[in-house]
């Protein structure tokens, strides 16, 4: 049941009443709209060049994100960490402390691919074992999500779905034990770039700890694929590269993409993932945030 429509009807009535009585209903209506909007977050990968050249240290990332962009929801990508820290629990504890101090929340941990291409069922059931460490990192950080890719086998669609479920289920079970959810981002295989395939996978798998994460730039059809994935989406990645003079992303229609989110009243996090080279990482992130704010309901 969708309770949001009755709520909106209630606020509409209050707004009409306010116009007659001069009550505070317009303020309440504005608050209700704000609550129904998505939250803009930041993907650490957007700043990869800053970590690469050493101008930004990983432990300073939470404070930098808050002060530079005004975001409080951030994800982490261990490719930006020193190699000797990527599996160090003490490093993650310190990062969590830094995030808390900065007033930010590390909502998601980026992981690698779950491999469903094994020839036997036993091989497929261990296809996500390498990603368990990211669930452990999320547990330390208090993160709600672990982003994974999926290496779905080639061949018939039904067979690819069944084998993918075999590979994903053990990792999803492990995530559930830790209070974490997997979110599958498109990529890593041909089938996994098909939003309709991923939607069918999520529907058939029907696991409480395995959902989807549309990524505008990794779907074979970004528009229909996003629409298909949204009923099963708990996070969204807003990919961007280059912008025109009006501030629009040149290769994607953000109007169409964000409309797909607004149509289902998506009110969770959409994380900026800037991958362009024409702007600096900071300016690219700011341009993407501005575009998302333009289409916020």
VOGU-3710 file (C-alpha; in Angstrom, 3 decimals, decimal comma):
1> xxxxxxxxxx> 0,000/0,000/0,000  1,273/3,489/-0,859  0,618/5,853/2,049  2,314/8,825/0,396  -0,640/9,751/-1,859  -3,095/10,122/1,055  -0,458/12,127/2,929  -0,063/14,444/-0,019  -3,851/14,831/-0,207  -3,880/15,748/3,478
11> xxxxxxxxxx> -1,215/18,397/2,999  -3,019/19,748/-0,043  -6,092/20,205/2,128  -4,050/21,912/4,814  -2,549/24,217/2,215  -5,995/25,257/0,998  -7,020/25,779/4,593  -3,996/27,961/5,152  -4,931/30,178/2,245  -8,264/30,765/3,960
21> xxxxxxxxxx> -7,245/30,921/7,622  -3,629/32,090/7,390  -2,343/29,030/9,266  1,181/27,532/8,980  0,170/24,829/6,493  2,397/26,165/3,655  5,456/25,543/5,832  4,281/21,996/6,557  3,698/21,354/2,856  7,219/22,514/2,067
31> xxxxxxxxxx> 8,619/20,224/4,751  6,651/17,285/3,388  8,069/17,922/-0,087  11,607/18,068/1,307  11,145/14,759/3,090  9,929/13,085/-0,108  12,975/14,216/-2,087  16,126/12,209/-2,670  19,256/12,990/-0,687  22,352/13,967/-2,664
41> xxxxxxxxxx> 25,470/12,085/-1,581  29,020/11,724/-2,843  30,976/8,814/-4,246  34,611/8,807/-3,170  35,585/7,690/-6,676  34,741/11,192/-7,934  37,838/12,477/-6,137  40,189/9,678/-7,244  42,666/12,111/-8,843  43,015/13,984/-5,554
51> xxxxxxxxxx> 43,889/10,768/-3,723  46,230/9,772/-6,533  48,264/12,988/-6,422  48,237/13,090/-2,630  46,432/16,417/-2,318  43,661/14,707/-0,326  44,334/12,079/2,343  41,775/9,276/2,755  41,181/9,978/6,443  40,458/13,637/5,610
61> xxxxxxxxxx> 37,829/12,692/3,019  34,736/12,860/5,293  35,569/16,372/6,518  36,518/17,503/3,002  33,230/16,223/1,564  31,161/18,040/4,178  33,033/21,355/3,996  33,510/21,445/0,224  30,161/20,141/-1,017  27,834/20,309/1,972
71> xxxxxxxxxx> 27,032/16,600/1,706  26,626/14,365/4,718  26,148/10,995/2,957  29,326/9,559/1,459  30,567/6,222/0,177  34,085/4,794/0,221  36,268/3,192/-2,437  39,288/1,336/-1,128  41,200/2,076/-4,328  41,819/5,464/-2,753
81> xxxxxxxxxx> 43,365/3,918/0,383  47,008/2,926/0,900  47,399/-0,730/-0,055  48,528/-1,732/3,425  45,360/-0,208/4,947  42,705/-1,705/2,687  42,069/-4,652/5,004  43,165/-3,085/8,288  40,255/-2,959/10,786  41,996/-0,213/12,777
91> xxxxxxxxxx> 42,086/2,005/9,689  38,343/1,579/9,218  37,709/2,338/12,875  39,687/5,575/12,529  37,823/6,448/9,318  34,531/5,893/11,133  35,685/8,191/13,949  36,685/10,864/11,424  33,301/10,597/9,695  31,450/10,929/12,990
101> xxxxxxxxxx> 33,526/13,966/13,936  32,831/15,590/10,554  29,096/14,952/10,839  29,018/12,607/7,860  27,688/9,093/7,361  29,497/6,461/5,303  26,369/4,900/3,865  27,982/2,538/1,353  31,177/0,548/0,766  32,246/-0,210/-2,801
111> xxxxxxxxxx> 33,195/-3,842/-3,437  34,122/-5,873/-6,497  32,291/-8,453/-8,580  30,412/-11,550/-7,510  31,375/-14,274/-9,983  28,479/-16,421/-11,199  30,462/-17,901/-14,101  31,663/-21,003/-12,254  31,059/-24,284/-14,055  29,589/-26,068/-11,016
121> xxxxxxxxxx> 27,062/-25,032/-8,400  29,739/-25,272/-5,710  32,025/-22,939/-7,646  29,192/-20,448/-8,079  28,319/-20,559/-4,384  31,827/-19,364/-3,574  31,742/-16,663/-6,263  31,121/-13,937/-3,697  33,578/-15,056/-1,036  36,163/-12,418/-1,962
131> xxxxxxxxxx> 33,581/-9,700/-1,295  32,855/-10,783/2,294  35,659/-8,561/3,558  33,760/-5,534/2,280  30,740/-6,592/4,309  33,071/-6,735/7,310  34,314/-3,219/6,501  30,721/-1,999/6,270  30,009/-3,559/9,647  32,887/-1,615/11,234
141> xxxxxxxxxx> 31,842/1,631/9,553  28,153/1,272/10,338  27,413/1,382/6,599  24,047/0,198/5,377  25,111/-0,954/1,912  27,851/-2,800/0,046  27,922/-2,140/-3,693  28,773/-5,183/-5,822  29,053/-5,933/-9,515  27,864/-9,186/-11,048
151> xxxxxxxxxx> 29,694/-11,424/-13,501  26,646/-13,168/-14,907  27,348/-16,051/-17,287  26,659/-15,697/-20,982  23,933/-17,754/-22,566  20,222/-17,988/-21,981  18,649/-15,354/-19,748  16,852/-17,780/-17,419  20,003/-19,827/-16,891  22,031/-16,667/-16,219
161> xxxxxxxxxx> 19,511/-15,545/-13,587  19,484/-18,920/-11,827  23,281/-19,136/-11,727  23,564/-15,533/-10,539  21,189/-16,283/-7,673  23,358/-19,249/-6,677  26,400/-16,966/-6,501  24,710/-14,033/-4,788  22,715/-15,864/-2,114  25,584/-16,940/0,212
171> xxxxxxxxxx> 27,010/-13,401/0,224  23,547/-11,902/0,759  22,983/-14,287/3,672  26,293/-13,184/5,179  25,381/-9,527/4,694  22,027/-10,072/6,373  23,768/-11,543/9,431  25,798/-8,309/9,667  22,811/-6,023/9,169  24,084/-4,936/5,748
181> xxxxxxxxxx> 22,469/-4,986/2,284  24,084/-5,734/-1,042  23,160/-3,428/-3,909  23,993/-4,623/-7,418  25,347/-1,961/-9,741  25,262/-2,564/-13,509  28,502/-3,643/-15,129  31,082/-6,470/-15,195  29,122/-8,572/-17,722  26,757/-8,174/-20,663
191> xxxxxxxxxx> 23,666/-9,417/-18,834  24,435/-7,239/-15,816  24,321/-4,097/-17,962  20,696/-4,871/-18,781  18,373/-3,172/-16,281  15,512/-5,526/-17,125  17,724/-8,538/-16,394  18,765/-7,093/-13,033  15,147/-6,288/-12,164  14,091/-9,856/-13,001
201> xxxxxxxxxx> 17,002/-11,164/-10,939  16,017/-9,085/-7,901  12,364/-10,081/-8,251  13,106/-13,795/-8,544  15,798/-13,809/-5,868  13,556/-11,890/-3,462  16,250/-11,628/-0,779  15,906/-8,940/1,928  19,647/-8,224/1,809  20,069/-7,977/-1,966
211> xxxxxxxxxx> 18,731/-4,988/-3,883  19,767/-2,890/-6,884  21,719/0,290/-7,551  21,049/1,906/-10,943  24,079/3,644/-12,437  23,180/5,971/-15,291  26,448/5,423/-17,138  26,699/1,629/-16,978  23,373/0,511/-18,379  23,089/-0,580/-22,004
221> xxxxxxxxxx> 19,876/1,456/-22,102  20,162/4,084/-19,343  16,560/5,260/-19,593  14,499/2,064/-19,855  17,046/0,263/-17,695  16,688/2,782/-14,878  12,884/2,572/-15,033  13,055/-1,225/-14,790  15,450/-1,192/-11,824  13,811/1,504/-9,695
231> xxxxxxxxxx> 11,186/-0,714/-7,965  14,107/-2,736/-6,545  16,565/0,127/-5,974  17,877/1,167/-2,558  20,635/3,431/-3,894  21,419/5,290/-7,133  24,703/6,386/-8,721  24,587/9,632/-10,727  27,367/9,279/-13,280  28,566/12,421/-15,052
241> xxxxxxxxxx> 31,360/13,423/-17,421  30,980/16,729/-19,262  28,572/19,658/-19,153  27,286/22,191/-21,675  26,920/25,937/-21,153  23,488/25,468/-19,528  24,915/22,992/-17,017  23,368/19,904/-18,606  25,295/16,639/-18,798  26,205/16,263/-22,472
251> xxxxxxxxxx> 25,855/12,503/-22,887  22,804/11,831/-20,712  19,409/13,450/-20,256  19,259/14,017/-16,527  15,716/15,295/-16,994  14,605/11,853/-18,190  16,700/9,952/-15,670  15,643/11,920/-12,623  12,028/11,794/-13,760  12,311/7,997/-13,440
261> xxxxxxxxxx> 13,277/8,475/-9,784  10,608/11,077/-9,111  7,904/8,926/-10,724  8,391/6,275/-8,020  8,898/8,912/-5,283  12,475/7,795/-4,652  13,534/9,373/-1,363  16,866/7,709/-0,625  20,451/8,590/-1,619  21,674/9,456/-5,091
271> xxxxxxxxxx> 25,470/9,663/-5,023  27,454/11,866/-7,393  30,075/9,918/-9,352  31,946/12,381/-11,552  34,290/10,756/-14,063  35,056/13,644/-16,403  38,371/15,266/-17,216  37,323/18,679/-18,564  36,665/19,992/-15,052  38,584/19,457/-11,856
281> xxxxxxxxxx> 37,108/16,808/-9,547  35,750/19,500/-7,225  34,127/21,518/-10,007  32,745/18,377/-11,650  31,109/17,245/-8,421  29,645/20,699/-7,851  28,230/20,789/-11,388  26,577/17,402/-10,891  25,110/18,438/-7,536  23,687/21,572/-9,151
291> xxxxxxx> 22,064/19,469/-11,865  20,522/17,086/-9,327  19,222/20,015/-7,314  17,599/21,438/-10,445  15,433/18,337/-10,883  14,764/17,638/-7,206  10,974/17,475/-6,722
//
